[in-house]
C-alpha cells in the first residue's frame, strides 16, 4: 500500500486519510475509547501506515499530547490544527467527522474532475498530435509547392509557415523550455504563496471558486468549534492557521475588531472573503446567540455552491476545449489552403 510519501515532511495520500479519519469517527461515535479505536484501526492496514498508527497509540498511552502524537500520522497543517481543536475542546468525535467529510468531499470532486476530464483531455491530446503532424509534415509540403509556383502568400499563410519552421527546427528546445518554465513557476509559487494567492483571487471565475472553497473549510471548522461550545473569539483564533494566507490575515483583523467591542456584522464587513449573505447569517447567529446554527447553515450552503460550481466549470470545459482546438486546426488548414483558393479564383 502506497501510504507514505517520504521526504522532509511525512505525508499520507488523501484517500488513506479519508479511510483513517472515517474509521476513527465511526468508532468514537460508537463510544469506543481513542486508544482502543487506534488499536482496532491499525489491524485494517499494513506497512508504514499501520506502524504509524501503532506509534500514535503508544504515544497517547504514554501521556503525550494528541497534537504531538498524531504528528506520527501526518504533518498536514489543517489536519494538525483540527486535532489541536479536538484536544482543546475535548470533542474529537466532531473533529474527525469534519475531517472525513472534508476528505470525502475532496475525493468526490477529484473523481468528478477525472470522469468529466477524460473526454476533453482526449480531444486536446489528439488535437495537439494533429497540429504537430500538420506543422511538422503537411505544411512543409505545401511550402515546397508554393515556392515552385512563386506566388506571393497571404500574411496568415506566411505566419503558419514560419511557426512550422520554428516547430521543425526548435521543437525539442521549445518543449524543454515549457517544462523548465513550469518548474520555475512551481518553485516561485512555493516561495511566494501569498502573492500567488492574491493573483488567483484576482481571476474572476477561478478566484471566486477558490474563495468559496476557503470559506467552506473555514465554516466547517467554525461549526465544529461552536458546536463544542468554544467561545467565538477563541474559535476564530484557532482558524487562523489555514492554507489561505489572505484569509488568515483577514481573520486576525476581524478578531482585533471583535476584541475592541465591535459587532460581528461590522467586524466581518469589507473583507475579501465574506459577502453580505455570509455576514447576514452571522448577524442572525449573534442576535439569537446560536452561532452554531448559523455556521451549520452556511456550511450546507457553501457545500452546495462549491459542488455545483465545480461541476459547471468542468462541463463548460468540454465544449470550450473542442471549440478552441477546432479553431486552431481550422486556422492551420485554412491558411495552408488559402493560396490554392486564390489560385482557383484567378483561373
ABEGO torsion letter per residue (X at the ends): XBABBBEABBBBBAAAAAAAAAAAAAAAAAGBBAAAAAAAAAAABBEAAAAAAAAAAAAAAAGBBAAAAAAAABABAAAAAAAAAAAAAGBAAAAAAAAAAAAAAAAAAAAAAAAAAAAAAAAAAAAAAAAAAAAAAAAAAAAAAAAAAGBBBBAAAAAAAAAAAAAAAAAAAAAAAAAAAAAAAAAAAAABAAAAAAAAAABAAAAAAAAAAAAAAAAAAAAAAAAAGBBAAAAAAAAAABABAAAAAAAAAAAAAAAAGBBAAAAABGBAABBAAAAAAAAAAAAAGBAAAAAAAAAAAAAAAAAAAAAAAAAAAAAAAAAAAAAAAAAAAAAAAAAAAAAAAAX
